[in-house]
Every structure is written in C-alpha cells, then in structure tokens.
Amino acid sequence: MQNGFQLIEMMIVVVIVGVLSVIVYPNFNQHFVTTHRLQAQKALLDLASRLEQYQLVHQSYQDATFAALNVEEFTEGKHYRLMLELEENSYLLSAVPQSYDECRVLTLNSIGQRSGKKHECWS
C-alpha cells in the first residue's frame, strides 16, 4: 500500500506542475514579446534621431542608408527588421516583427506620428 500512495502523490505533483505551466507560460512568453517590441521602439527613435542629424548636414533625407547612419538593419537578436521609406523632406520608418507580435508593424514618421495595430503598442 505504501508504494501506491507514493505513485498517487507523484501523479498529483505532475498535474499541479502541468496546470501551473499552462497558466505561467503565456505570461512568460508575453514578457519577451513586450521586451522585443520595446527594443524596436527604441531602435526607431534612434533611427529618427540619426535621420534628423543626416538631414541637417545633407539638406535631405533621400540618400540616407543604414550604413550612412551607422545603424543595423535588425534589432538585437533580429526580432525586428527596420525599414526606411525616404523622400527629400520626409520619411517613414518601420519595424517589422520577424515572429508573431500582436502589434505587427510599428511605424514612425518624420512629424513624430507613431502607429501599430493597436493604440497601446507604443505605450
């Protein structure tokens, strides 16, 4: 009878660990998604700052490149890819997620407007 009781205890522990895993994993995963999104936002703001400096020197945004701005095309860990859409007097910057993110593409333009799929993506 003693061995049967230990098996039941072990089964209860396995069930408890399973239930906790189902509850905790989505929150744990969401933390990483949020962290990567914050890195993308920071990268877009840094890129915008560098573009403004470039425009002061060259009087145009149009010929700016990642190399000229000394910026990497991907965020750390390659979770987002940065993209430039440049015109002479304006730009649109995008951060495209390389894996699932409910906010999808984050954008920032030359007049400071920010967008994502949901309003709270930039909060």
N, C-alpha and C positions, 0 to 999 in steps of 0.2 A: 504494500500500500504506500509506503514511503516514496518509491520511485514514481508512481503515478501522480502523486501530489507535486513532485518537482517538475514533471512534464507540464502539468496544468499551469504552474507558476510561470514556466518558460513561455508557454503559449500566450498568457496574459501580457507578459512583458513585450513580446513580439507585436501583439495587437496594439498596445499602447504606443510603442515606437512608430508603428505604421501610421496610426492616426495623427500623431504629432508631426510626422514627416509631411503628410498631406496638408496640414494646416500651415506649417512653417515654410516649406519650400517656395510657394508663390511669393510670399513676402520677402524672402531672402533673394529670390531672382529679381523682383521688382527693385530692390535696393541697387543692384548692379545696373539695371536699365536706367534708373534715375541718375546714377553716377556718370554713366557714359553720356547721357543727354546733357548734363552739366558741363562735361568736358567739351562737347560740341558747341554749346552756347559760348563758352569761354573762347574757343577757337574762332568762332565767327566774330566776336567782339574784337579780338586781337587782330584778325584779318582786316576788319573795317578800319581799325586804327592805323594799320600799316598802309592801307589804301589811301587814307587821308594824307598821310605823310608823302606818299608817292605823288599824289595829285598836286601837293604844294610845290614839289620840285619840277614835275613834268607838265603841269597845267592840264592834265588829262588823266583819266583812269584807264583809257582804252588799251594801252600796250602793257599793262601790268601783268606779270606772271607770278606763279608761286615762287619760282627761283629769284626773280627780281625783288620780291617782297620778303625773301628769306623765310618762307613758311612751307611746312609739309602739306601735302595734299590730303593726307589722312590724319585723323586724331590719334592720340596714343592708343595703342592696341588695335588700330584700324577698325574701330567700331563705327566711325562715320567718315564719309568721304566729303571733302569740301569742294565746292564748285564756284566758279566765277562767271558772271554774265556782266560784261563791261561795255559801257558806252563812253563817249567823251566826257560827259558831265554827270553820269550816274552809274550805279552798279546794283546788282542783286547777288547776294551771297547765299549759298545753300549748303546745308549739312545733310547729307543723305545717309540714313542708317544702313549698315551692312547686314544687320539682322533685325528681327522684329522689334519695333518700337511703336506703341500706340499713337505717338505724336507724328510719326512719319517724318517728312522732310521739314527741317527748321529753316526759315529764311530771315534775312536781314537786308534791308535796302539802304541806299545812300542817305535817306532822310530819317533813318532810325526806326522805321516800321518793322515790327517783328511778327512772324506768323508761324503757326504749326497747325496741326489738325484740330487741336483743342486749345482753348484760351489759356489754360493753366500750363501749357507746355513750356512757357517762358517764365513761369513764376518760381 
